[in-house]
């Protein structure tokens, strides 16, 4: 099943659970072994795989144990600014170095204009 916005929450959770089960089995792990590796209870893994609600931290632990953390980055991509905002930022950044101009010669000791 393709996960999209038309699916119900329960359908999405069930599909995620099925996919996690397939990944676990592809890693040749039992639920107990995955639970131990992830640092969660076997019951938590059972709940994940059957599409029931679990704490987000436990989902992340299971993803980490199954080497799926890269998928989290794709699931919630980092927000970048709009192209217009990027253009405004580029304008404020230096584009080139300025030339070194010779400094004016030192006038010597300072004096009031009427004392010269």
FIDRENNU-551308 format. One record per residue (C-alpha): residue in three letters; x, y, z; residue number from 0. Coordinates in pm, 1 decimal, decimal comma, padded with zeros to 6 digits. Each point is the difference from the previous one (the first is absolute). Layout:
<nodes>
("ALA"; (X; Y; Z); NUM) ...
</nodes>
This chain:
<nodes>
("UNK"; (00000,0; 00000,0; 00000,0); 0) ("UNK"; (00122,0; 00347,5; -00081,0); 1) ("UNK"; (-00018,5; 00234,6; 00296,4); 2) ("UNK"; (-00166,8; 00327,2; -00091,1); 3) ("UNK"; (-00231,2; 00261,0; 00145,0); 4) ("UNK"; (-00310,8; -00193,7; -00105,5); 5) ("UNK"; (00077,7; -00281,9; 00245,2); 6) ("UNK"; (-00145,3; 00003,1; 00349,4); 7) ("UNK"; (00234,3; 00030,7; 00297,0); 8) ("UNK"; (-00065,6; -00363,8; 00090,5); 9) ("UNK"; (00074,8; -00116,6; -00355,2); 10) ("UNK"; (00330,7; 00190,6; 00000,9); 11) ("UNK"; (00100,6; -00138,7; 00341,0); 12) ("UNK"; (-00087,8; -00352,2; -00114,5); 13) ("UNK"; (00205,5; 00039,1; -00317,8); 14) ("UNK"; (00298,5; 00139,9; 00192,2); 15) ("UNK"; (-00025,3; -00294,8; 00237,2); 16) ("UNK"; (-00002,9; -00248,2; -00288,3); 17) ("UNK"; (00303,3; 00167,4; -00154,3); 18) ("UNK"; (00189,0; -00005,1; 00330,0); 19) ("UNK"; (-00080,5; -00370,5; 00032,5); 20) ("UNK"; (00143,2; -00065,4; -00348,3); 21) ("UNK"; (00317,0; 00194,5; 00078,8); 22) ("UNK"; (00042,0; -00183,5; 00331,8); 23) ("UNK"; (-00040,8; -00336,1; -00172,4); 24) ("UNK"; (00243,6; 00103,4; -00275,7); 25) ("UNK"; (00250,4; 00069,9; 00279,7); 26) ("UNK"; (-00079,6; -00350,5; 00129,6); 27) ("UNK"; (-00100,2; 00132,9; 00342,7); 28) ("UNK"; (-00270,3; -00119,9; 00234,6); 29) ("UNK"; (-00222,7; 00253,8; 00170,5); 30) ("UNK"; (00185,8; -00072,0; 00323,5); 31) ("UNK"; (00341,6; 00058,8; -00161,7); 32) ("UNK"; (-00115,6; 00326,3; -00156,4); 33) ("UNK"; (-00147,5; 00111,2; 00332,0); 34) ("UNK"; (00327,3; -00071,5; 00179,0); 35) ("UNK"; (00204,7; 00182,7; -00266,3); 36) ("UNK"; (-00237,7; 00297,8; -00000,8); 37) ("UNK"; (-00019,4; 00015,9; 00378,8); 38) ("UNK"; (-00377,9; -00040,0; 00009,9); 39) ("UNK"; (-00234,9; -00275,6; 00110,9); 40) ("UNK"; (-00111,9; -00283,2; -00225,7); 41) ("UNK"; (-00354,9; 00125,5; 00050,9); 42) ("UNK"; (00102,8; 00336,4; -00151,7); 43) ("UNK"; (00128,3; -00176,8; -00311,6); 44) ("UNK"; (-00324,1; -00197,5; -00018,0); 45) ("UNK"; (-00199,3; 00323,6; 00022,7); 46) ("UNK"; (00214,2; 00164,9; -00270,6); 47) ("UNK"; (-00038,4; -00292,6; -00237,1); 48) ("UNK"; (-00377,2; -00021,2; 00045,4); 49) ("UNK"; (-00045,4; 00371,8; -00062,9); 50) ("UNK"; (-00094,7; 00099,7; 00350,4); 51) ("UNK"; (00107,2; 00319,7; 00166,3); 52) ("UNK"; (00345,3; 00020,6; 00160,1); 53) ("UNK"; (00215,5; 00283,5; 00121,1); 54) ("UNK"; (00194,1; 00176,3; -00272,0); 55) ("UNK"; (00327,3; -00062,5; 00186,5); 56) ("UNK"; (-00064,4; -00374,8; -00022,3); 57) ("UNK"; (-00059,3; 00023,3; -00374,8); 58) ("UNK"; (00332,2; 00183,5; -00036,4); 59) ("UNK"; (00175,1; -00268,6; 00207,8); 60) ("UNK"; (-00141,9; -00271,4; -00224,3); 61) ("UNK"; (00104,3; 00194,3; -00311,9); 62) ("UNK"; (00351,7; 00037,7; 00142,8); 63) ("UNK"; (00023,0; -00372,8; 00081,0); 64) ("UNK"; (-00107,2; -00083,3; -00356,8); 65) ("UNK"; (00238,4; 00257,2; -00156,9); 66) ("UNK"; (-00292,1; 00205,2; -00132,2); 67) ("UNK"; (00085,3; 00339,9; 00150,0); 68) ("UNK"; (00079,4; 00141,6; -00346,1); 69) ("UNK"; (-00364,8; -00060,1; -00084,5); 70) ("UNK"; (-00103,3; 00235,3; 00280,6); 71) ("UNK"; (00184,3; 00281,0; -00175,9); 72) ("UNK"; (-00195,8; -00069,3; -00317,4); 73) ("UNK"; (-00324,2; -00035,5; 00191,9); 74) ("UNK"; (00025,5; 00348,8; 00148,2); 75) ("UNK"; (00237,6; 00197,2; -00224,3); 76) ("UNK"; (00190,2; 00297,8; 00128,9); 77) ("UNK"; (-00176,5; 00324,1; -00085,0); 78) ("UNK"; (00194,0; 00231,9; -00226,8); 79) ("UNK"; (-00086,3; 00358,5; -00072,2); 80) ("UNK"; (-00187,9; 00110,0; -00306,1); 81) ("UNK"; (00203,3; 00080,4; -00312,5); 82) ("UNK"; (-00070,6; 00370,9; 00054,3); 83) ("UNK"; (00130,0; -00016,1; 00357,5); 84) ("UNK"; (00315,4; -00176,9; -00121,3); 85) ("UNK"; (00054,2; 00273,0; -00259,1); 86) ("UNK"; (-00029,2; 00270,8; 00266,8); 87) ("UNK"; (00255,9; -00182,4; 00214,8); 88) ("UNK"; (00240,7; -00026,8; -00291,7); 89) ("UNK"; (-00012,9; 00376,3; -00055,2); 90) ("UNK"; (00122,7; 00062,4; 00353,5); 91) ("UNK"; (00294,6; -00238,2; -00036,5); 92) ("UNK"; (00327,6; 00135,0; -00135,3); 93) ("UNK"; (00056,8; -00099,3; -00359,0); 94) ("UNK"; (00361,3; 00115,0; -00042,3); 95) ("UNK"; (00291,0; 00147,5; 00188,4); 96) ("UNK"; (00062,9; 00371,8; -00012,8); 97) ("UNK"; (00327,8; 00136,3; -00134,0); 98) ("UNK"; (00260,3; 00125,0; 00240,9); 99) ("UNK"; (00035,1; 00373,1; -00041,4); 100) ("UNK"; (00314,3; 00175,1; 00113,7); 101) ("UNK"; (-00066,3; 00183,6; 00324,5); 102) ("UNK"; (00057,6; 00376,7; -00007,8); 103) ("UNK"; (00334,6; 00112,0; 00138,6); 104) ("UNK"; (00007,7; 00081,1; 00368,4); 105) ("UNK"; (-00025,9; 00379,9; 00044,2); 106) ("UNK"; (00248,3; -00001,6; 00285,8); 107) ("UNK"; (-00074,5; 00164,0; 00333,0); 108) ("UNK"; (-00349,9; 00132,4; 00046,8); 109) ("UNK"; (-00052,2; 00374,3; 00049,8); 110) ("UNK"; (-00285,3; 00249,9; 00000,8); 111) ("UNK"; (-00057,6; 00168,6; -00333,4); 112) ("UNK"; (00070,9; 00348,9; 00142,5); 113) ("UNK"; (00333,0; -00117,1; 00148,0); 114) ("UNK"; (00145,5; -00097,9; -00339,2); 115) 
</nodes>
